Amino acid sequence: MSQPSAMNGEILVRTVGMDSRKEAVFRMAFKMYTRRSYHLLEAQESRDPTLAIIDVDGPEGMNLAHRFRQEHLQLPILITSITPDAASGFPALQKPVRMETLFPALEALLQRGAQESAPAAAPTPPAAGPGKATTATVTPIRPDLAGQTVPIPEKTTITPPPAQPAAAPRPAAPVLHPEDVRPFDPEQGLLGLLLMVRRDQVPAVIVEGAQRVILKIDPIADQVLSLVDDETLKTLAQNPALRLQARTPSSADIPANTPLRHLTLQALLWQVGAWTANGRLTNRLQPNTPVQLRHWPNLTRLAMLPEALRLAAFLSRSPASPVLTVKMLRVAPADLFNFLAASESLGLLRYSPVGSTEAKAVTPVVEPGKQEIPTARRGFLGRLLARIAGL
């Protein structure tokens, strides 16, 4: 079997001795990993794998690994076991499998396989002994140059090859340092007024300075009339010191022939929440506070934020702190903070606020009509994050 190249392209992984539940653990881990493209081969796929992962805790144990080795002599193999045997002859990974140990083990296995498959240096042919045929040796003949003028060859100018542009350095993985986090108060400025109107469920207009009407809001109908463009709203959201206030609407608030934009209150809160955060973390959260989405935001009706799809998929499964989220998804902290602020403005986050006496770990709330998933049936990622969510 020819081993496919794994250093630059897709890495095909074959699992042995695993059921669908165990395979799902690796499939989810491969989807979450972004440094390389790992692909778990299905049983019906005939492509040659790059490496194999064998679970030796099954009924046949190590016999399964040894039989597979005899059938695939050149294939790198990694075994997984609760109690790996150092004398097994295979690189081993102890269970439970964790992302921080799985991928370093796979990288080491690939490097080892690449070294073993590297072509050896060509051997030097032995000297011919007596009675053996030898290759004819050509002795250079120097002609008699007496009395001849030997022309001096002109100096050849060697043009150096054009310099190759240096490869762009790979950007460093983003890291969230708690001491670098800048907090903001969501109860101040334009966002604070919008949250107050939604909480009170009373129609209102938001005015600036000398009674200039900015927004007219009907929270019950989830409707907003905007008299300004997005740039103006963004400026108002990012400057909480501007004089804004909410008051009861009147018939003279909007003059005739005034251009209006129709928005939903949810869409406005989502966008203003992200603008107000502007790369900062709400003061209700700490960098190590576990947080979880109650449910997916309706992203088809909301402004698309950077990394919103990945963050929604990650935080809707299990609680995770901002520090852990940045580490696992490799997203910019500013993008994460903007997403959290937008989600919080719609009441989508579940967490223990700063100063709360509740337990630090987030306890999932079972929605009406749904049953809580037992711990034993939760996915690998859910169990993993439940253990290290407080780190």
N, C-alpha and C positions, 0 to 999 in steps of 0.2 A: 504493500500500500504506500502510495506516495503521500508524504505529509504536506499539506498545504502551507503556504507562507503565512505566518501569523503576526509578523512584526509590524506590518503596515496596514493589512486589510482586515477583513472580518475573521473573527476567531470562532470556529465551529466546535461546539462542545457536545460530546456524547455522554449520556448518563447510563449507568449500569446498576442494576439491583435496587432501583428506586420506583416507588409508585407515583401516581400523578400528584399527590399532595407534596411529596418531597421535591419533585421536579418543579412545582410551582414556586417553591422557595428560591431556587436558583433562577428561574425565569424572571421573577420580580427583581431580584438583585441585579441581574444583567441589564434590565431596563433602567434601573436607577443609576447604574454606573456610566459615566460619560467620558472617561479618559480613553477607553477603547471600546470597540464594538464587539461584544460577545453575543453569540447566538446559540440557543439551545436547540439541537437537532431533534425533530420529531422522530417517532419510531419508523415511520414510513419513508423518511428522507434517505436517499442513497448517497448523498455527498460524503466525501471522506472527512472525518473529523480532524481538527487540529490537536485536540487533547481529549482525555476521558476522565470522568469523575465517577468513582465506584464506591457505593455504600457497602461496607463489609460487615455491617451489623445485622444483615439479613440471615435467612436460614442457612445458606451455604457459606457465609463468611468469607474467609480469605481464599477458599477454593475458587470462588467466582473470579476474584482478581487474578489468580495465577492462570486460570484457563484463558481469560481475556488477554493476558500478556503473551501467552503462547500463540494466540491468533493474530495479535498486532504487536510484533516485536519492536517496531520503531516508534510507536505512538506513546507520547508522554502520558502518564497515568497518575492521578491523585486519588487517594482513598480517604474516606471520611468514616470516623468511628467515635463512639463515646469514650472508649479507652483504646487509643491507637497503640499498636505494638511497634516499638522502635526497631525490632529485628525483622520486620516484615519485608524489608527491601523496597518499599514504596514510600514516596513522600506522602505524609499523612496530615490531615486537618482534623482537629478535635471538634466534636459537636458539643453544644449547639453551634451551628455555622453563623458567623458574624461577618458583616461586610468588611470590617477593618482587618480581619484575618484572612478572609476568603481571597480577596484580590491580590494581596501580597504573595500568597501561596501560589496563585495561578501565574503571576508574573515570574516568580522564581522558577516554576515549572517550564514556562516558555523559554526563559533564558537557558536553562539546562538543556532543553531539547535542541535549541539552536546551536549550542556548543558541541553537542554530540553529533549533530548532522553536518557540521562544517567539514568540507573536504580536507583530507590530510595532505601534507606537502608531498610532492612527487619524490619517490626515492631515487637516490643516485645510483645509476647502473653500475654493477660490479665490474672490476677489471677483468679482462679476458684472460683465462688461464691457458695452459698448453693444450693444444689440440682443439681449441674452440675457435669458431669463426670470429674474426674481429672486423670492426668497421674500418674501411680504408681511411688512413689519415693523409690529408693533403698538406704537403710541405710547401709553404709559399716560396716561390723562386724570385730572387731579386735580380733584375736585369742589370747589365753592365752599363752604367751611366757615364763612363769616361768619355770625354769629348763631346758630351751632349749638354745642351742647355735645358735645364728643367724649368718650365714656366712656373712662376709662383701664383698659386690660385688667389683670386680676389677674395677679400674678406667677406664672408657671408653675414649679412645682417639678419639676426634672428628676431622676429617680431613676437614678443610675448603674447600669450593668449589673453583675450579680454578678461578682466577680473569678473568673477562671478559675484553677483550681489549676495551679500550676507543674508542668511536665512533670518527671517523675522523671529525675534525671541518669543517663546511661548509665554503668554500672559500668566502671571502668578495666580494661584488659586486665591479667591477672595477669602479673607479672614475677618471675623467680627470680634473686635476687641471691646469689651464692655466699657472701658474707660474712654473710648472714642465716641460713644453713643450720645447724640444730642436729643434731649426730650422736648416735647411740646405739649401744650394743654389743649385738648380738643374742645373744651368748653368755652374757649375764647374766640373772638372774631366771627367771621361769617359762618364757619362750621358750627360754632356754638349756638348761634341764632337758629340755624336750620335744624339742629338737633332739638332745640327747645320747642320749635313749632311742631315738629313731628311728635314729640312727647306729649304736648298739650292738646294736639288734635284740634286746633282752633285756627281758622283762616287768618292770614296776616300778610302784611307787606313789609319788605325790608328796604329801608331808606338809608341814604348816605348823606352826611353833612347837612346841607340846607334843604332837607326834605326831598332830595332827588330819589325817586323810586327806582330801585334796582330789580326787585323780584316781587311778584304777587303769587302767594302760595295758598293752595287749597289742599291740606294734608289728608282730608277724608277721601277726596277724589284722586289723590296722588297726582295732582296736576300743578304745574308751575308755569307762569308767564314771565319770561325774561325780557327786560327792556335794554339789556346790554349784551355785548358779544363775549366770547369765551376768554379773550385776552383780558378784558376788564374784570371778569369774575376771578380769573387766576390771580390778578394783581390784588384784588380785595381779599382773596383767601390767604395769600402769603404775607399780608400786612395787617396783623390783628390790631395794630394801634390806630387804624383808620376808624373814624366815627361812624359806626353802623348801629342801627336800632330797629326793632320790630314793633309795629303798631297795628291797630285794627284797620282793615281796608275801608276805603270810601269810594263813592262813585266818581270822584274827580282825580283818582290816583293815576289813571292812564288817559292822557288826552287823545282826542280823535286823530286818526291817521298815524298813530305811533307804530313803528315796526315792532312786531312781537315775535318771540320764539317760544314754541310750546315744548315743554320738557316734562318728564315724570320726576316726582320728588326723589325717588330711589336713584335714578340716573344722576341727578344733580348732587345728591349726598355722596355717592360713590366718587364722582370726579372731584368735588370740593375736598373730600377727605384726603385723596391722594395729593392734590395741590397743596393743601395745608401742611401735610407731613413734609413734603419737599426733602425726602431723605432722612427725616428724623423719626424717632420712635415715640409713640404716645406715652405720656407719663404714667399711664395706668399699668404699663408692662415693664418688666425688667428683662434684660437680655437672656437670663436663664429661666424665665417663667414659661412653663409649658402652655401652649395655646393650641386650640383646635377649631376648625370650621364646623359649625352646626350642620351646614349643608352647602352644596355648590352655589356660588352666585350665578345669576342668569347672565353669563358673559355675552350672550348674543344681543342683549338689550342695554349693555353697559359699555362705557369706554374701555377699550383694551389697554391694559397696563403691561409693561414689560414683565415677562416670566409669569403672567397671571395663570395660565393653564397648568404649568408645572406646579406652582405653589398651591393652587386649588386642589389638584390631585393628591399632593403630598399631605397637606394639612387636613384634608377631609377624612383621611384614613385613621390617623392616630395623632395624639398630641405630641408636639415637639417644640422646644424652645427656639427662639431666633438664632442663638449660637449654633445649635445642632442643625437647624434648617440650612443655614449658610454653608456649613461644613459638608452636608450630605448632597445638596443640590448644586453647590458652587454658584450661587446667585449673588449678585451684588447686594450688600446690606441695604443700600438705599432703595432698591427695587422691592425688597422684602418689606421694609418699613412702610413704603407707600401702599403696598397691597394690604398690609395689616390695618392701616388707617382707613382705607376705603372699605374694607370688610367690616371693621368696627363701626363705621358710620351707619351701616345697614343692620347692625345688631347680629352679625353672623359669627362672632367669635365667642368661644367658651374658654374661660380661664379664671384663675383666682387673682383678683386685682391686688395691686400693691397695697400693703397694710392690712389685707384681709386676714382673718383668723382661720380661714378654711384651710384644708390640706393643700399642700403645694401641688400634688399631682392632680390632674384634671380627671374628674369622674364623668364618663359619658352619660348624657341624659337620653333615656329611651323615649323616642317620640311616640305619640299615640298611634296604635295600629302596628307598631314594629316591636320585635323581640330583640333583646340584647344578645349579641353573639357571645357564646361561652368562651372563656379564656383558652380552653384547649383547642377550639376551632378557629381562633384568630390566625391570620396569616403571619408569615415569618417577620415581615416588616413591622406589623402591629406589635408583636411580642417584643421585638428588638427595641422599638422606640419606647414601649412601655417601661422597659428596664432602664434605659439611659436618657429618658426625657429630662431628668433633673440635672444632667451634667452641664 
